[in-house]
Each structure stands twice: as C-alpha cells, then as structure tokens.
C-alpha cells in the first residue's frame, strides 16, 4: 500500500528539482522517490560503533597461526593424500 509524504521546500529548491526532473523526462515525484531510494542505499546497515565492537571482540581471541610456507605445504600435502589411497 502506498502512503503519501508531504515535504515542504523553498520555491527555489522545488524549481531546481523540477528542472532536473524535466531534464531526465521524469515527474518531480519520480525523481524524489529515486533520490530517497539512493540515499537509503547509501546508509550503512550497521553503525560504525557496532562494527568496531565486533572487530575489537575478534582481536581478543588467540587463533593458531603458522608460517605461510608451512601452511601451504600442509594444504598441498592434504590434497595429495586422497590420490594415493583412492579416497578424498
């Protein structure tokens, strides 16, 4: 269901929006709806504070690490293990 939204603009603002809408062969209402949708898409889904809290929580954990060359060698060894035995 559609709802009506009333927005009060200065006359100069409305005229400027009208010029842009006409140049794009749109009604003012179509242009305004598009502008509102674009502004909504640009809004972050999560606040910066929440994102920082998640990163800080993750850095409090100690995860196992290894030398990158050793990790790659172990991964490649694991890939080859299935070939010799015929199983994956």
PyMOL Python script that loads the backbone (N, CA, C, O; Angstrom):
from pymol import cmd

cmd.read_pdbstr("""\
ATOM      1  N   UNK A   1       0.840  -1.169   0.000  1.00  0.00           N
ATOM      2  CA  UNK A   1       0.000   0.000   0.000  1.00  0.00           C
ATOM      3  C   UNK A   1       0.892   1.240   0.000  1.00  0.00           C
ATOM      4  O   UNK A   1       1.876   1.309   0.736  1.00  0.00           O
ATOM      5  N   UNK A   2       0.544   2.195  -0.815  1.00  0.00           N
ATOM      6  CA  UNK A   2       1.304   3.436  -0.907  1.00  0.00           C
ATOM      7  C   UNK A   2       0.836   4.424   0.146  1.00  0.00           C
ATOM      8  O   UNK A   2      -0.341   4.466   0.504  1.00  0.00           O
ATOM      9  N   UNK A   3       1.767   5.208   0.630  1.00  0.00           N
ATOM     10  CA  UNK A   3       1.474   6.258   1.601  1.00  0.00           C
ATOM     11  C   UNK A   3       1.957   7.575   1.025  1.00  0.00           C
ATOM     12  O   UNK A   3       2.917   7.604   0.255  1.00  0.00           O
ATOM     13  N   UNK A   4       1.312   8.643   1.386  1.00  0.00           N
ATOM     14  CA  UNK A   4       1.674   9.972   0.913  1.00  0.00           C
ATOM     15  C   UNK A   4       2.647  10.607   1.894  1.00  0.00           C
ATOM     16  O   UNK A   4       2.487  10.494   3.109  1.00  0.00           O
ATOM     17  N   UNK A   5       3.661  11.279   1.347  1.00  0.00           N
ATOM     18  CA  UNK A   5       4.643  12.003   2.148  1.00  0.00           C
ATOM     19  C   UNK A   5       4.620  13.455   1.698  1.00  0.00           C
ATOM     20  O   UNK A   5       4.775  13.750   0.513  1.00  0.00           O
ATOM     21  N   UNK A   6       4.428  14.346   2.639  1.00  0.00           N
ATOM     22  CA  UNK A   6       4.425  15.764   2.305  1.00  0.00           C
ATOM     23  C   UNK A   6       5.734  16.381   2.767  1.00  0.00           C
ATOM     24  O   UNK A   6       6.131  16.230   3.923  1.00  0.00           O
ATOM     25  N   UNK A   7       6.400  17.078   1.856  1.00  0.00           N
ATOM     26  CA  UNK A   7       7.672  17.715   2.153  1.00  0.00           C
ATOM     27  C   UNK A   7       7.559  19.181   1.755  1.00  0.00           C
ATOM     28  O   UNK A   7       7.152  19.500   0.638  1.00  0.00           O
ATOM     29  N   UNK A   8       7.918  20.056   2.663  1.00  0.00           N
ATOM     30  CA  UNK A   8       7.887  21.486   2.365  1.00  0.00           C
ATOM     31  C   UNK A   8       9.261  21.931   1.891  1.00  0.00           C
ATOM     32  O   UNK A   8      10.269  21.696   2.556  1.00  0.00           O
ATOM     33  N   UNK A   9       9.286  22.577   0.733  1.00  0.00           N
ATOM     34  CA  UNK A   9      10.536  23.053   0.145  1.00  0.00           C
ATOM     35  C   UNK A   9      10.416  24.543  -0.152  1.00  0.00           C
ATOM     36  O   UNK A   9       9.324  25.068  -0.366  1.00  0.00           O
ATOM     37  N   UNK A  10      11.543  25.194  -0.159  1.00  0.00           N
ATOM     38  CA  UNK A  10      11.561  26.573  -0.628  1.00  0.00           C
ATOM     39  C   UNK A  10      11.245  26.557  -2.123  1.00  0.00           C
ATOM     40  O   UNK A  10      11.534  25.576  -2.808  1.00  0.00           O
ATOM     41  N   UNK A  11      10.668  27.616  -2.619  1.00  0.00           N
ATOM     42  CA  UNK A  11      10.274  27.680  -4.023  1.00  0.00           C
ATOM     43  C   UNK A  11      11.460  27.444  -4.955  1.00  0.00           C
ATOM     44  O   UNK A  11      11.332  26.757  -5.969  1.00  0.00           O
ATOM     45  N   UNK A  12      12.609  28.011  -4.612  1.00  0.00           N
ATOM     46  CA  UNK A  12      13.799  27.850  -5.446  1.00  0.00           C
ATOM     47  C   UNK A  12      14.251  26.397  -5.499  1.00  0.00           C
ATOM     48  O   UNK A  12      14.674  25.907  -6.546  1.00  0.00           O
ATOM     49  N   UNK A  13      14.155  25.701  -4.341  1.00  0.00           N
ATOM     50  CA  UNK A  13      14.538  24.286  -4.295  1.00  0.00           C
ATOM     51  C   UNK A  13      13.629  23.456  -5.196  1.00  0.00           C
ATOM     52  O   UNK A  13      14.097  22.607  -5.955  1.00  0.00           O
ATOM     53  N   UNK A  14      12.338  23.708  -5.105  1.00  0.00           N
ATOM     54  CA  UNK A  14      11.377  22.961  -5.902  1.00  0.00           C
ATOM     55  C   UNK A  14      11.589  23.222  -7.391  1.00  0.00           C
ATOM     56  O   UNK A  14      11.491  22.301  -8.202  1.00  0.00           O
ATOM     57  N   UNK A  15      11.875  24.454  -7.749  1.00  0.00           N
ATOM     58  CA  UNK A  15      12.124  24.775  -9.154  1.00  0.00           C
ATOM     59  C   UNK A  15      13.375  24.060  -9.657  1.00  0.00           C
ATOM     60  O   UNK A  15      13.390  23.551 -10.778  1.00  0.00           O
ATOM     61  N   UNK A  16      14.422  24.020  -8.835  1.00  0.00           N
ATOM     62  CA  UNK A  16      15.659  23.337  -9.227  1.00  0.00           C
ATOM     63  C   UNK A  16      15.410  21.841  -9.409  1.00  0.00           C
ATOM     64  O   UNK A  16      15.890  21.242 -10.371  1.00  0.00           O
ATOM     65  N   UNK A  17      14.667  21.249  -8.498  1.00  0.00           N
ATOM     66  CA  UNK A  17      14.341  19.827  -8.611  1.00  0.00           C
ATOM     67  C   UNK A  17      13.498  19.583  -9.850  1.00  0.00           C
ATOM     68  O   UNK A  17      13.698  18.597 -10.560  1.00  0.00           O
ATOM     69  N   UNK A  18      12.564  20.471 -10.107  1.00  0.00           N
ATOM     70  CA  UNK A  18      11.718  20.361 -11.298  1.00  0.00           C
ATOM     71  C   UNK A  18      12.533  20.404 -12.581  1.00  0.00           C
ATOM     72  O   UNK A  18      12.254  19.656 -13.517  1.00  0.00           O
ATOM     73  N   UNK A  19      13.545  21.280 -12.634  1.00  0.00           N
ATOM     74  CA  UNK A  19      14.408  21.354 -13.824  1.00  0.00           C
ATOM     75  C   UNK A  19      15.165  20.038 -14.031  1.00  0.00           C
ATOM     76  O   UNK A  19      15.247  19.524 -15.147  1.00  0.00           O
ATOM     77  N   UNK A  20      15.709  19.510 -12.949  1.00  0.00           N
ATOM     78  CA  UNK A  20      16.450  18.241 -13.050  1.00  0.00           C
ATOM     79  C   UNK A  20      15.513  17.124 -13.500  1.00  0.00           C
ATOM     80  O   UNK A  20      15.863  16.334 -14.376  1.00  0.00           O
ATOM     81  N   UNK A  21      14.335  17.059 -12.908  1.00  0.00           N
ATOM     82  CA  UNK A  21      13.371  16.007 -13.261  1.00  0.00           C
ATOM     83  C   UNK A  21      12.968  16.122 -14.729  1.00  0.00           C
ATOM     84  O   UNK A  21      12.925  15.112 -15.432  1.00  0.00           O
ATOM     85  N   UNK A  22      12.672  17.333 -15.204  1.00  0.00           N
ATOM     86  CA  UNK A  22      12.294  17.510 -16.607  1.00  0.00           C
ATOM     87  C   UNK A  22      13.428  17.102 -17.544  1.00  0.00           C
ATOM     88  O   UNK A  22      13.191  16.493 -18.588  1.00  0.00           O
ATOM     89  N   UNK A  23      14.661  17.442 -17.165  1.00  0.00           N
ATOM     90  CA  UNK A  23      15.811  17.073 -17.996  1.00  0.00           C
ATOM     91  C   UNK A  23      15.942  15.559 -18.120  1.00  0.00           C
ATOM     92  O   UNK A  23      16.448  15.053 -19.121  1.00  0.00           O
ATOM     93  N   UNK A  24      15.491  14.853 -17.117  1.00  0.00           N
ATOM     94  CA  UNK A  24      15.536  13.385 -17.140  1.00  0.00           C
ATOM     95  C   UNK A  24      14.221  12.770 -17.613  1.00  0.00           C
ATOM     96  O   UNK A  24      14.040  11.553 -17.589  1.00  0.00           O
ATOM     97  N   UNK A  25      13.314  13.639 -18.042  1.00  0.00           N
ATOM     98  CA  UNK A  25      11.985  13.205 -18.510  1.00  0.00           C
ATOM     99  C   UNK A  25      11.252  12.406 -17.433  1.00  0.00           C
ATOM    100  O   UNK A  25      10.696  11.337 -17.684  1.00  0.00           O
ATOM    101  N   UNK A  26      11.277  12.970 -16.226  1.00  0.00           N
ATOM    102  CA  UNK A  26      10.621  12.346 -15.079  1.00  0.00           C
ATOM    103  C   UNK A  26       9.710  13.373 -14.425  1.00  0.00           C
ATOM    104  O   UNK A  26       9.877  14.579 -14.603  1.00  0.00           O
ATOM    105  N   UNK A  27       8.746  12.872 -13.669  1.00  0.00           N
ATOM    106  CA  UNK A  27       7.984  13.787 -12.829  1.00  0.00           C
ATOM    107  C   UNK A  27       8.828  14.102 -11.596  1.00  0.00           C
ATOM    108  O   UNK A  27       9.777  13.386 -11.278  1.00  0.00           O
ATOM    109  N   UNK A  28       8.471  15.177 -10.915  1.00  0.00           N
ATOM    110  CA  UNK A  28       9.171  15.513  -9.674  1.00  0.00           C
ATOM    111  C   UNK A  28       9.019  14.379  -8.675  1.00  0.00           C
ATOM    112  O   UNK A  28       9.973  14.043  -7.974  1.00  0.00           O
ATOM    113  N   UNK A  29       7.838  13.786  -8.600  1.00  0.00           N
ATOM    114  CA  UNK A  29       7.602  12.686  -7.657  1.00  0.00           C
ATOM    115  C   UNK A  29       8.509  11.496  -7.956  1.00  0.00           C
ATOM    116  O   UNK A  29       9.074  10.897  -7.041  1.00  0.00           O
ATOM    117  N   UNK A  30       8.650  11.150  -9.255  1.00  0.00           N
ATOM    118  CA  UNK A  30       9.538  10.039  -9.617  1.00  0.00           C
ATOM    119  C   UNK A  30      10.978  10.346  -9.220  1.00  0.00           C
ATOM    120  O   UNK A  30      11.676   9.488  -8.680  1.00  0.00           O
ATOM    121  N   UNK A  31      11.420  11.580  -9.491  1.00  0.00           N
ATOM    122  CA  UNK A  31      12.790  11.958  -9.168  1.00  0.00           C
ATOM    123  C   UNK A  31      13.024  11.911  -7.660  1.00  0.00           C
ATOM    124  O   UNK A  31      14.055  11.416  -7.205  1.00  0.00           O
ATOM    125  N   UNK A  32      12.075  12.423  -6.891  1.00  0.00           N
ATOM    126  CA  UNK A  32      12.214  12.438  -5.430  1.00  0.00           C
ATOM    127  C   UNK A  32      12.243  11.018  -4.887  1.00  0.00           C
ATOM    128  O   UNK A  32      13.055  10.711  -4.015  1.00  0.00           O
ATOM    129  N   UNK A  33      11.374  10.147  -5.384  1.00  0.00           N
ATOM    130  CA  UNK A  33      11.395   8.749  -4.922  1.00  0.00           C
ATOM    131  C   UNK A  33      12.746   8.105  -5.219  1.00  0.00           C
ATOM    132  O   UNK A  33      13.300   7.403  -4.374  1.00  0.00           O
ATOM    133  N   UNK A  34      13.274   8.345  -6.418  1.00  0.00           N
ATOM    134  CA  UNK A  34      14.583   7.799  -6.773  1.00  0.00           C
ATOM    135  C   UNK A  34      15.687   8.348  -5.883  1.00  0.00           C
ATOM    136  O   UNK A  34      16.577   7.608  -5.463  1.00  0.00           O
ATOM    137  N   UNK A  35      15.633   9.647  -5.595  1.00  0.00           N
ATOM    138  CA  UNK A  35      16.650  10.264  -4.737  1.00  0.00           C
ATOM    139  C   UNK A  35      16.576   9.702  -3.317  1.00  0.00           C
ATOM    140  O   UNK A  35      17.609   9.467  -2.690  1.00  0.00           O
ATOM    141  N   UNK A  36      15.384   9.488  -2.819  1.00  0.00           N
ATOM    142  CA  UNK A  36      15.228   8.914  -1.476  1.00  0.00           C
ATOM    143  C   UNK A  36      15.731   7.472  -1.439  1.00  0.00           C
ATOM    144  O   UNK A  36      16.376   7.066  -0.473  1.00  0.00           O
ATOM    145  N   UNK A  37      15.441   6.700  -2.479  1.00  0.00           N
ATOM    146  CA  UNK A  37      15.937   5.310  -2.520  1.00  0.00           C
ATOM    147  C   UNK A  37      17.463   5.276  -2.562  1.00  0.00           C
ATOM    148  O   UNK A  37      18.093   4.463  -1.885  1.00  0.00           O
ATOM    149  N   UNK A  38      18.052   6.167  -3.364  1.00  0.00           N
ATOM    150  CA  UNK A  38      19.521   6.216  -3.456  1.00  0.00           C
ATOM    151  C   UNK A  38      20.128   6.595  -2.111  1.00  0.00           C
ATOM    152  O   UNK A  38      21.134   6.017  -1.699  1.00  0.00           O
ATOM    153  N   UNK A  39      19.528   7.560  -1.427  1.00  0.00           N
ATOM    154  CA  UNK A  39      20.033   7.964  -0.116  1.00  0.00           C
ATOM    155  C   UNK A  39      19.911   6.813   0.885  1.00  0.00           C
ATOM    156  O   UNK A  39      20.800   6.610   1.712  1.00  0.00           O
ATOM    157  N   UNK A  40      18.832   6.075   0.809  1.00  0.00           N
ATOM    158  CA  UNK A  40      18.628   4.940   1.715  1.00  0.00           C
ATOM    159  C   UNK A  40      19.673   3.850   1.474  1.00  0.00           C
ATOM    160  O   UNK A  40      20.173   3.253   2.426  1.00  0.00           O
ATOM    161  N   UNK A  41      20.006   3.586   0.199  1.00  0.00           N
ATOM    162  CA  UNK A  41      21.013   2.566  -0.125  1.00  0.00           C
ATOM    163  C   UNK A  41      22.389   2.951   0.413  1.00  0.00           C
ATOM    164  O   UNK A  41      23.181   2.077   0.767  1.00  0.00           O
ATOM    165  N   UNK A  42      22.679   4.239   0.478  1.00  0.00           N
ATOM    166  CA  UNK A  42      23.984   4.707   0.938  1.00  0.00           C
ATOM    167  C   UNK A  42      24.128   4.672   2.453  1.00  0.00           C
ATOM    168  O   UNK A  42      25.243   4.759   2.968  1.00  0.00           O
ATOM    169  N   UNK A  43      23.037   4.547   3.162  1.00  0.00           N
ATOM    170  CA  UNK A  43      23.090   4.478   4.623  1.00  0.00           C
ATOM    171  C   UNK A  43      23.698   3.149   5.046  1.00  0.00           C
ATOM    172  O   UNK A  43      23.287   2.102   4.546  1.00  0.00           O
ATOM    173  N   UNK A  44      24.664   3.166   5.951  1.00  0.00           N
ATOM    174  CA  UNK A  44      25.240   1.903   6.409  1.00  0.00           C
ATOM    175  C   UNK A  44      24.203   1.065   7.151  1.00  0.00           C
ATOM    176  O   UNK A  44      23.368   1.590   7.889  1.00  0.00           O
ATOM    177  N   UNK A  45      24.275  -0.246   6.940  1.00  0.00           N
ATOM    178  CA  UNK A  45      23.331  -1.160   7.592  1.00  0.00           C
ATOM    179  C   UNK A  45      23.608  -1.257   9.091  1.00  0.00           C
ATOM    180  O   UNK A  45      22.699  -1.499   9.886  1.00  0.00           O
ATOM    181  N   UNK A  46      24.867  -1.065   9.465  1.00  0.00           N
ATOM    182  CA  UNK A  46      25.279  -1.172  10.861  1.00  0.00           C
ATOM    183  C   UNK A  46      26.094   0.057  11.221  1.00  0.00           C
ATOM    184  O   UNK A  46      26.833   0.583  10.390  1.00  0.00           O
ATOM    185  N   UNK A  47      25.963   0.504  12.435  1.00  0.00           N
ATOM    186  CA  UNK A  47      26.700   1.690  12.863  1.00  0.00           C
ATOM    187  C   UNK A  47      28.201   1.398  12.945  1.00  0.00           C
ATOM    188  O   UNK A  47      28.622   0.254  13.115  1.00  0.00           O
ATOM    189  N   UNK A  48      28.985   2.455  12.820  1.00  0.00           N
ATOM    190  CA  UNK A  48      30.438   2.320  12.918  1.00  0.00           C
ATOM    191  C   UNK A  48      30.831   1.785  14.293  1.00  0.00           C
ATOM    192  O   UNK A  48      31.777   1.005  14.409  1.00  0.00           O
ATOM    193  N   UNK A  49      30.114   2.196  15.329  1.00  0.00           N
ATOM    194  CA  UNK A  49      30.413   1.729  16.685  1.00  0.00           C
ATOM    195  C   UNK A  49      30.231   0.220  16.789  1.00  0.00           C
ATOM    196  O   UNK A  49      31.041  -0.465  17.413  1.00  0.00           O
ATOM    197  N   UNK A  50      29.166  -0.299  16.178  1.00  0.00           N
ATOM    198  CA  UNK A  50      28.899  -1.744  16.223  1.00  0.00           C
ATOM    199  C   UNK A  50      29.987  -2.506  15.470  1.00  0.00           C
ATOM    200  O   UNK A  50      30.456  -3.545  15.936  1.00  0.00           O
ATOM    201  N   UNK A  51      30.390  -1.990  14.305  1.00  0.00           N
ATOM    202  CA  UNK A  51      31.437  -2.647  13.534  1.00  0.00           C
ATOM    203  C   UNK A  51      32.747  -2.685  14.311  1.00  0.00           C
ATOM    204  O   UNK A  51      33.436  -3.705  14.324  1.00  0.00           O
ATOM    205  N   UNK A  52      33.091  -1.573  14.959  1.00  0.00           N
ATOM    206  CA  UNK A  52      34.319  -1.535  15.755  1.00  0.00           C
ATOM    207  C   UNK A  52      34.249  -2.499  16.932  1.00  0.00           C
ATOM    208  O   UNK A  52      35.246  -3.138  17.269  1.00  0.00           O
ATOM    209  N   UNK A  53      33.096  -2.608  17.551  1.00  0.00           N
ATOM    210  CA  UNK A  53      32.936  -3.525  18.673  1.00  0.00           C
ATOM    211  C   UNK A  53      33.173  -4.970  18.231  1.00  0.00           C
ATOM    212  O   UNK A  53      33.793  -5.747  18.957  1.00  0.00           O
ATOM    213  N   UNK A  54      32.691  -5.326  17.063  1.00  0.00           N
ATOM    214  CA  UNK A  54      32.879  -6.679  16.547  1.00  0.00           C
ATOM    215  C   UNK A  54      34.358  -6.938  16.261  1.00  0.00           C
ATOM    216  O   UNK A  54      34.876  -8.003  16.596  1.00  0.00           O
ATOM    217  N   UNK A  55      35.035  -5.975  15.647  1.00  0.00           N
ATOM    218  CA  UNK A  55      36.465  -6.135  15.353  1.00  0.00           C
ATOM    219  C   UNK A  55      37.258  -6.258  16.650  1.00  0.00           C
ATOM    220  O   UNK A  55      38.149  -7.100  16.758  1.00  0.00           O
ATOM    221  N   UNK A  56      36.937  -5.420  17.631  1.00  0.00           N
ATOM    222  CA  UNK A  56      37.650  -5.480  18.915  1.00  0.00           C
ATOM    223  C   UNK A  56      37.432  -6.823  19.607  1.00  0.00           C
ATOM    224  O   UNK A  56      38.358  -7.380  20.195  1.00  0.00           O
ATOM    225  N   UNK A  57      36.224  -7.333  19.536  1.00  0.00           N
ATOM    226  CA  UNK A  57      35.938  -8.637  20.150  1.00  0.00           C
ATOM    227  C   UNK A  57      36.733  -9.734  19.457  1.00  0.00           C
ATOM    228  O   UNK A  57      37.242 -10.640  20.117  1.00  0.00           O
ATOM    229  N   UNK A  58      36.844  -9.665  18.143  1.00  0.00           N
ATOM    230  CA  UNK A  58      37.579 -10.690  17.399  1.00  0.00           C
ATOM    231  C   UNK A  58      39.069 -10.655  17.729  1.00  0.00           C
ATOM    232  O   UNK A  58      39.722 -11.698  17.760  1.00  0.00           O
ATOM    233  N   UNK A  59      39.602  -9.479  17.971  1.00  0.00           N
ATOM    234  CA  UNK A  59      41.043  -9.385  18.249  1.00  0.00           C
ATOM    235  C   UNK A  59      41.402  -9.856  19.652  1.00  0.00           C
ATOM    236  O   UNK A  59      42.580 -10.039  19.958  1.00  0.00           O
ATOM    237  N   UNK A  60      40.419 -10.051  20.494  1.00  0.00           N
ATOM    238  CA  UNK A  60      40.697 -10.563  21.845  1.00  0.00           C
ATOM    239  C   UNK A  60      40.944 -12.064  21.857  1.00  0.00           C
ATOM    240  O   UNK A  60      41.410 -12.603  22.861  1.00  0.00           O
ATOM    241  N   UNK A  61      40.643 -12.742  20.765  1.00  0.00           N
ATOM    242  CA  UNK A  61      40.825 -14.190  20.682  1.00  0.00           C
ATOM    243  C   UNK A  61      42.222 -14.520  20.165  1.00  0.00           C
ATOM    244  O   UNK A  61      42.820 -13.746  19.417  1.00  0.00           O
ATOM    245  N   UNK A  62      42.724 -15.661  20.569  1.00  0.00           N
ATOM    246  CA  UNK A  62      44.023 -16.122  20.084  1.00  0.00           C
ATOM    247  C   UNK A  62      43.778 -17.285  19.124  1.00  0.00           C
ATOM    248  O   UNK A  62      43.351 -18.362  19.540  1.00  0.00           O
ATOM    249  N   UNK A  63      44.045 -17.065  17.862  1.00  0.00           N
ATOM    250  CA  UNK A  63      43.847 -18.087  16.857  1.00  0.00           C
ATOM    251  C   UNK A  63      45.196 -18.687  16.493  1.00  0.00           C
ATOM    252  O   UNK A  63      46.207 -17.984  16.508  1.00  0.00           O
ATOM    253  N   UNK A  64      45.228 -19.970  16.167  1.00  0.00           N
ATOM    254  CA  UNK A  64      46.509 -20.579  15.781  1.00  0.00           C
ATOM    255  C   UNK A  64      46.987 -20.006  14.450  1.00  0.00           C
ATOM    256  O   UNK A  64      46.202 -19.776  13.530  1.00  0.00           O
ATOM    257  N   UNK A  65      48.288 -19.786  14.377  1.00  0.00           N
ATOM    258  CA  UNK A  65      48.888 -19.299  13.144  1.00  0.00           C
ATOM    259  C   UNK A  65      50.133 -20.117  12.860  1.00  0.00           C
ATOM    260  O   UNK A  65      50.645 -20.823  13.729  1.00  0.00           O
ATOM    261  N   UNK A  66      50.605 -20.011  11.646  1.00  0.00           N
ATOM    262  CA  UNK A  66      51.825 -20.728  11.268  1.00  0.00           C
ATOM    263  C   UNK A  66      52.506 -19.943  10.165  1.00  0.00           C
ATOM    264  O   UNK A  66      51.951 -18.989   9.619  1.00  0.00           O
ATOM    265  N   UNK A  67      53.698 -20.357   9.855  1.00  0.00           N
ATOM    266  CA  UNK A  67      54.425 -19.799   8.735  1.00  0.00           C
ATOM    267  C   UNK A  67      53.629 -20.089   7.463  1.00  0.00           C
ATOM    268  O   UNK A  67      53.140 -21.205   7.289  1.00  0.00           O
ATOM    269  N   UNK A  68      53.493 -19.117   6.584  1.00  0.00           N
ATOM    270  CA  UNK A  68      52.661 -19.298   5.389  1.00  0.00           C
ATOM    271  C   UNK A  68      53.168 -20.420   4.505  1.00  0.00           C
ATOM    272  O   UNK A  68      52.366 -21.175   3.955  1.00  0.00           O
ATOM    273  N   UNK A  69      54.479 -20.550   4.354  1.00  0.00           N
ATOM    274  CA  UNK A  69      55.025 -21.636   3.523  1.00  0.00           C
ATOM    275  C   UNK A  69      54.685 -23.002   4.118  1.00  0.00           C
ATOM    276  O   UNK A  69      54.381 -23.943   3.385  1.00  0.00           O
ATOM    277  N   UNK A  70      54.738 -23.108   5.452  1.00  0.00           N
ATOM    278  CA  UNK A  70      54.394 -24.360   6.113  1.00  0.00           C
ATOM    279  C   UNK A  70      52.911 -24.672   5.911  1.00  0.00           C
ATOM    280  O   UNK A  70      52.543 -25.817   5.649  1.00  0.00           O
ATOM    281  N   UNK A  71      52.062 -23.644   6.037  1.00  0.00           N
ATOM    282  CA  UNK A  71      50.627 -23.858   5.856  1.00  0.00           C
ATOM    283  C   UNK A  71      50.318 -24.339   4.443  1.00  0.00           C
ATOM    284  O   UNK A  71      49.527 -25.264   4.261  1.00  0.00           O
ATOM    285  N   UNK A  72      50.937 -23.716   3.443  1.00  0.00           N
ATOM    286  CA  UNK A  72      50.699 -24.114   2.055  1.00  0.00           C
ATOM    287  C   UNK A  72      51.174 -25.546   1.826  1.00  0.00           C
ATOM    288  O   UNK A  72      50.489 -26.329   1.168  1.00  0.00           O
ATOM    289  N   UNK A  73      52.333 -25.889   2.360  1.00  0.00           N
ATOM    290  CA  UNK A  73      52.855 -27.248   2.204  1.00  0.00           C
ATOM    291  C   UNK A  73      51.898 -28.263   2.817  1.00  0.00           C
ATOM    292  O   UNK A  73      51.647 -29.313   2.224  1.00  0.00           O
ATOM    293  N   UNK A  74      51.362 -27.961   3.999  1.00  0.00           N
ATOM    294  CA  UNK A  74      50.430 -28.886   4.652  1.00  0.00           C
ATOM    295  C   UNK A  74      49.130 -29.008   3.863  1.00  0.00           C
ATOM    296  O   UNK A  74      48.560 -30.095   3.769  1.00  0.00           O
ATOM    297  N   UNK A  75      48.664 -27.913   3.304  1.00  0.00           N
ATOM    298  CA  UNK A  75      47.441 -27.954   2.493  1.00  0.00           C
ATOM    299  C   UNK A  75      47.669 -28.811   1.256  1.00  0.00           C
ATOM    300  O   UNK A  75      46.850 -29.666   0.919  1.00  0.00           O
ATOM    301  N   UNK A  76      48.793 -28.570   0.585  1.00  0.00           N
ATOM    302  CA  UNK A  76      49.087 -29.343  -0.619  1.00  0.00           C
ATOM    303  C   UNK A  76      49.285 -30.820  -0.302  1.00  0.00           C
ATOM    304  O   UNK A  76      48.889 -31.682  -1.086  1.00  0.00           O
ATOM    305  N   UNK A  77      49.888 -31.112   0.827  1.00  0.00           N
ATOM    306  CA  UNK A  77      50.054 -32.493   1.260  1.00  0.00           C
ATOM    307  C   UNK A  77      48.688 -33.131   1.468  1.00  0.00           C
ATOM    308  O   UNK A  77      48.480 -34.290   1.109  1.00  0.00           O
ATOM    309  N   UNK A  78      47.763 -32.382   2.042  1.00  0.00           N
ATOM    310  CA  UNK A  78      46.408 -32.890   2.254  1.00  0.00           C
ATOM    311  C   UNK A  78      45.699 -33.170   0.949  1.00  0.00           C
ATOM    312  O   UNK A  78      44.969 -34.156   0.846  1.00  0.00           O
ATOM    313  N   UNK A  79      45.894 -32.327  -0.052  1.00  0.00           N
ATOM    314  CA  UNK A  79      45.281 -32.576  -1.368  1.00  0.00           C
ATOM    315  C   UNK A  79      45.817 -33.862  -1.980  1.00  0.00           C
ATOM    316  O   UNK A  79      45.062 -34.622  -2.586  1.00  0.00           O
ATOM    317  N   UNK A  80      47.097 -34.107  -1.829  1.00  0.00           N
ATOM    318  CA  UNK A  80      47.713 -35.295  -2.419  1.00  0.00           C
ATOM    319  C   UNK A  80      47.383 -36.561  -1.679  1.00  0.00           C
ATOM    320  O   UNK A  80      47.519 -37.643  -2.251  1.00  0.00           O
ATOM    321  N   UNK A  81      46.954 -36.488  -0.428  1.00  0.00           N
ATOM    322  CA  UNK A  81      46.680 -37.691   0.381  1.00  0.00           C
ATOM    323  C   UNK A  81      45.571 -38.517  -0.207  1.00  0.00           C
ATOM    324  O   UNK A  81      45.615 -39.743  -0.105  1.00  0.00           O
ATOM    325  N   UNK A  82      44.571 -37.905  -0.823  1.00  0.00           N
ATOM    326  CA  UNK A  82      43.450 -38.638  -1.390  1.00  0.00           C
ATOM    327  C   UNK A  82      43.823 -39.420  -2.634  1.00  0.00           C
ATOM    328  O   UNK A  82      43.191 -40.429  -2.945  1.00  0.00           O
ATOM    329  N   UNK A  83      44.848 -38.962  -3.353  1.00  0.00           N
ATOM    330  CA  UNK A  83      45.238 -39.620  -4.592  1.00  0.00           C
ATOM    331  C   UNK A  83      45.878 -40.981  -4.341  1.00  0.00           C
ATOM    332  O   UNK A  83      45.589 -41.944  -5.052  1.00  0.00           O
ATOM    333  N   UNK A  84      46.733 -41.063  -3.349  1.00  0.00           N
ATOM    334  CA  UNK A  84      47.453 -42.313  -3.093  1.00  0.00           C
ATOM    335  C   UNK A  84      46.510 -43.417  -2.627  1.00  0.00           C
ATOM    336  O   UNK A  84      46.636 -44.563  -3.059  1.00  0.00           O
ATOM    337  N   UNK A  85      45.578 -43.083  -1.759  1.00  0.00           N
ATOM    338  CA  UNK A  85      44.679 -44.098  -1.214  1.00  0.00           C
ATOM    339  C   UNK A  85      43.427 -44.284  -2.015  1.00  0.00           C
ATOM    340  O   UNK A  85      42.638 -45.184  -1.728  1.00  0.00           O
ATOM    341  N   UNK A  86      43.216 -43.442  -3.032  1.00  0.00           N
ATOM    342  CA  UNK A  86      41.998 -43.551  -3.829  1.00  0.00           C
ATOM    343  C   UNK A  86      40.800 -42.946  -3.164  1.00  0.00           C
ATOM    344  O   UNK A  86      39.689 -43.061  -3.682  1.00  0.00           O
ATOM    345  N   UNK A  87      40.986 -42.289  -2.007  1.00  0.00           N
ATOM    346  CA  UNK A  87      39.867 -41.677  -1.284  1.00  0.00           C
ATOM    347  C   UNK A  87      40.138 -40.183  -1.151  1.00  0.00           C
ATOM    348  O   UNK A  87      41.283 -39.737  -1.232  1.00  0.00           O
ATOM    349  N   UNK A  88      39.075 -39.423  -0.947  1.00  0.00           N
ATOM    350  CA  UNK A  88      39.206 -37.984  -0.675  1.00  0.00           C
ATOM    351  C   UNK A  88      38.872 -37.662   0.720  1.00  0.00           C
ATOM    352  O   UNK A  88      38.930 -36.498   1.116  1.00  0.00           O
TER     353      UNK A  88
END
""", "prot")
cmd.dss("prot")
cmd.show_as("cartoon", "prot")
cmd.util.cbc("prot")
cmd.orient("prot")
